[in-house]
Amino acid sequence: MAKAKPRLYRILLLEDDLEAAGKLLLALGRIEPHLAPFDLDVTLLSTSDAVKELVNAHPGRRYGIILMDRDCKMNGSFHVLDDMHFTPENVISISSTPMWNHVARDRGAVHVIPKSFGDLDGFAERVAQQVLEMLQGKARQTPAAERSSPWSEI
C-alpha cells in the first residue's frame, strides 16, 4: 500500500543570523503538534543570492508563510524575493531595524515582529504564535473536503 502524501504548510524563513534562525526553528517545532494533521515544511535561506537561485527561479513554488528579515550576509536584501511566491498578507517582517519593517509594510506586509537580539527566545515565541494563528486561520478557511484530502497542501 502506498504511503499517503503528507499534508504540509510551507514556510520560507529568510534569516541570516543562524542563532535567530535556530531559535525560530525550535519555536516552530513547538507549534507543529497544534497544526495536525498538517506538518511544517520549512525552507531556510541565509543569502539573497539563494533567494534568487532557489526561489525566484522556480515560479511554481509557493509558500504559505514568509518570515522575512531584510539584510543578509552578502550585504544584499531578502526583499529581492519575487512576489509570485507569496501574498503580502502572508509575510511576517522580522527585521531588527525599524526602517526595514516599515519598508516591508509599504510593500504590503501586514505582520511585523521586530527581532530583538536581547530576547531571541521571546522573539521566536512571538513569531511562532503569529504563524500558528495565521495557519489556523487558513485551516478554517479551507473547505472541509480539501482539509480531509491526503493531497491538500497549503
N, C-alpha and C positions, 0 to 999 in steps of 0.2 A: 504494500500500500504506500503510495507516495505521501510524503510529508507535506502538510499544508504550508502554503506561503505565509510567512509571518506578516502580521499587520503592524505597520510602522508609522511613527511620526518622525519625519526627517527634520533635524535641527542642524543648521550651519553655524558653527562657532568660529568667528573671526577674531582671534586674540593672539597677540604676540608675546605676552608675558606668560611664561609657562607655569609659574606659581598660581596666577589668577586662573588660567585655563584648568589646572588641576583641581582647584577648589570648585570651579563651576562644574566640572565633570562629576566630582563626588556629590555635589548638591543635586545635580540632575539624576544621578543614580538613586538618591533617596526618594525622589518623587515618582520614579518609574513604576513602582508597585501600585500607585494610585491611578495609573492610566490603563491598567489591564482591561481588556485583553490586548492592548497595544503595547509595543515596545518602542524604545527610543533608538533612533539611528542617528548618531552624532558624528558630523564631519568637522574636524578641527583643522583650520589653516592658520598659519602664522605669518604669511607674507602676501603682499598684494600681487606679486607675480604668480603665486599659487592660485589665487582667486581667478586671475586672467586665464591661466593654463588649464585648471582643473574644474572650474565652474563656468566661467563666461564662454568657454569654447564648447560647452555642451548645453545647448539651448533647451533640450528636453528635460534636463534635471531641475526639479523644483523642490523647494524647502518650505515646510510649514511654519517654521520659526527661524529667524536670523538673529543671532546675538552678535552685534557688530561694534567692535572697538573702532577707532579711526586710524591711529598711527600703527605702522608695522615696522618690523626690524630692518627693512630695506629703505627706510626713510620715505616710504610710499604711504598710500592711503587705502584702507579697505573700502572706501567709498567708490572704488573702481568697479564694484560689483554691479553687473548688468541687471537692470530691474526686471528682466524677463524671468528671473529665477524666484521672484517673491512679490508680494504686495506690501506696500509701506506699513499697513496696519499690523503686519506680522514681524516687523523689525523691533528689536529692543536695542536701543543705543546704550552702550556700556562704557563709554569713554570716561576717563578721569578728568578730562579737560572740558569745562562747561561750554566753551565756544564750539567744540565739535559735536556736542549733544544738541546745541541749537541748530547747527547746520543739518544734522540728521532730521530734526523736527521740520526744518524748512523743506526738506526733501520728502516729507510726508510721514516720517516715523511718528507713531502715536505714543510709544512707550520709551521712557528714558529712566535708566537706573545708573546713576553715576558710580563709577568704580572708586572704591575707597581702599587705597593701599594700606591704610591704618587699620582696616577691619575687613580683610578679604573674605573671612568666613561669613560675616553678616551680609556683605555684598552678594556673595554667591547664593546664600539662602534667599535673599530678596529676589534675585533673578530667577531662581528655581521656582519660587512661589508664583511669580508672574507667568512663567512658562506653564506651570500647572493650570492656572486659571485660564490662560488662553487656550490650551489644548482641551480642557474640559468643556469650554465654551464651543469649540469646534465639534466635539463629540456630540453635544446637544443639538447642533445644527445639522449633523449628518443624519439622513434618513435611517430608520431602524433597519431596513433591509440591507442597506450598504454597510452598516456597522456590523451586522452579523455575518457578512460575507468574508471568507478567508482571503479574498483578493483585494480588499479595500486597503488603501494606502493614502495617507494624508501627508 
